[in-house]
Amino acid sequence: MNSYKIFLAFMKGALISFLILFYASIIKAQTKLDIQSEQGEILMKLNNSGTPPEWALMQRQLMNALYPAAITFVDKYTDKKGRLIWRDEWPGMDGSDDGYESFYNFPLYYALGGPKEIDSISRKLWDEVTVQFTEYGQIHDEFDAGYDWMHHGESYTYFYFFGLADPTDKKMRDRAIKFAEMYMDDGTEKSNYDAEHKIIRSPLNGSLGPRFVNTAEDWVTHRPILAHYPLPYDDIPNINASADWNDDEKFQYILQAINERMMKNDVPLNLASTSMMANAYMYTKDERYKQWIKEYVEAWMQRVEDNNGIIPDNVGQTGIIGEHTGGKWWGGYYGWRWPHGLPNQMEATTIGASNAYLITGDSSYLELPYSVIRAVSNQAKEEDGHTLVPYRYDDRGWYDYRPMRPKYPTHLWYYSRSEEDWQRVKSLTDPEKIAKLSYHKGKGDSENTAAWLGYLEGQNPNYPTDILKATYQEMQHRLEDVRNDESTPDDMDVHHWLERNPIVLEGLVQTMLGAPNHIYHGGLLHSSVRYFDPVKKRPGIPEDVAALVRQVNKGGITLQMVNLHPTETKYVIIQGGMFGEHQITRIRQVIDYPYQFDTIDQKYFTVELAPGAVGQIEIGLDRFVNDPTYAFPWHGDEIPVLGMK
């Protein structure tokens, strides 16, 4: 009797196990069929198993560690509503950018494959920073009331990443349209843009229109910082030194010079506004935004031509160069002299040109930043084996010679993929920085491009592991600062949180996307490829999967992929370009010998990774031939609007 019961129990258990396995196989097969039906046939299967490379283990460890780091940071510095734990009042026009910057890369982390929760957190934090700085007085109608596009760019990079994370969010889509409309010419005195003269009417602009007159109150929190920079002009009456910024009586003379000479000009810095227009275009496909970008970038290209090949840093209300600076092409706000010189001209022109290239497919727009590089390269000099270029210009001519930061020419090479641009990067960069990583974390997360280029050239084979380890160590260092921080709200300056944000992504962007990270002051993130999870229907690389772009050239990339899960098959959609702007023309798997290329003609394809698979794919790309969009592969031609989150 006992034997019979044991037999029945055994048969029952076996039947249950069989049914579980049977239904699991059906579900697995159905998942595969769903992927095939919605994303097209699975064109690539990677079946060769192998030992995961060190970079793959490090990449996945970093992806997993960033989430608890983010939660620790948010819990420390925000209240239950999601607002920064800070003071009750904050005067002046500066500051909202720093609130947004505190969390600016959270949605990008999600778009790369971070946990779903980080997407919701990043949207809540955006909303609460908006409310908080509205109460402080810097924001009106959800947009900065009137500041410059270096600071707008720092704020709205965060906003652009929402399109990569989830373009179906109605609230963010509506905001994208509203913000872009603020820069269309509405024919009123409050219009930021003058379509007749093709100018943004002041270097300070926003939801309340152009700001032609500044007050002492506007500058109250920024004066101590600017006291460390050169004066805007040498001929300001009663002003002798930069320290005069902090002298209330003398500051009035500085303020008067700024209002008279700077505030009624368009300036190159305003080219960063093209990202806001491109952002709205990729949600809506509204041709007005596309035409605005073309018109505005072309206007600045014409000004370069009119100024003998050098971009002027000030254009008056009637479109005349030097209209309010005594005919001088230098002397504008964030121009060739004050406060930073060359970096502002390089960043703004590169942002404007790359956006125009993105939405038109016309590489001739890159001539705009090329003109800046030529202007300073023509004045370059050698010193102790290093190439130095001038950062500033005024009545004395070119001066303030320093090495050019490699990230600027690197971005141009990344867009063009030309040999000439590659050689330019090398000629302007210290060879030691190309041969070995010397990690540096700036305000943004894009300083380590030289050693990455060395890796692509074959000089620096350990770079992927090195940059991922350095990124991980930087995250840990910032977490330690968070844990040990005993500051009170009154002790904290407006940069306090940005300096401790542990979400450090440069290593992930370079290895996974094979791209330099975005230009911090308002640039979009351009890449050769991006990834989607077709099973979970979300952006980013699936759990347990790692990716490394090993080579980047004019015709495409070489991509290594690893499935670290020992028993589960993984599926990944690979798209050409961050915005689907590149068409994939051919693919082939590389094992001991290369397979023949499979010719395809589509924006994306699906890869099946067997358990433990380690494989390499060569991907051919026809670059900048597709209309850019935030749409995901399963959205079709039009992004659905699914309500507010």
ZIBEL-V921190 format. One line per field, one symbol per residue. phi: phi as a letter, one per 20 degrees, with the letter a starting at -180 (. if undefined). Layout:
BEGIN
phi=???
END
This chain:
BEGIN
phi=.fffffffffffffffffffffffffffffgffffffednffebcddfeaffffffffffffgffffffffgffffdceffoeffbfecbeneepfgffffgcfdgffgffepfgggffffffffgfffgffefffoedclmcgfaceeffgfffeggfffffffafefffffffgffffffdefemdfeffddffelcefbfdbrfenfdecedffgegeegffffedffgbedfgmdcbfffgeegffggffffffffddfdcecggfffffffffgfffedmffffffffgffffffffffffdlndffdbcffdnefmgdcmneedoefldfdcedmggffffffffffffffgedmdffffgffgffffgeffdfbeblndedcfecbbgenfbmebfffgffffgffffeleffffffgffedfgffffbfcfcdefebbedefffffffenecfeggffffffffffgffffffffefdfegffeefegegfdgeeddgffffffembffgffeoefeebfbbcceffelbfoefgmdcbceebcbfeqbdcdccdeefcdfccceddfnfdmfdeedabbeddfcffffeecbbebbddddfgmfcbccececdelddffbegegeemecffddnee
END
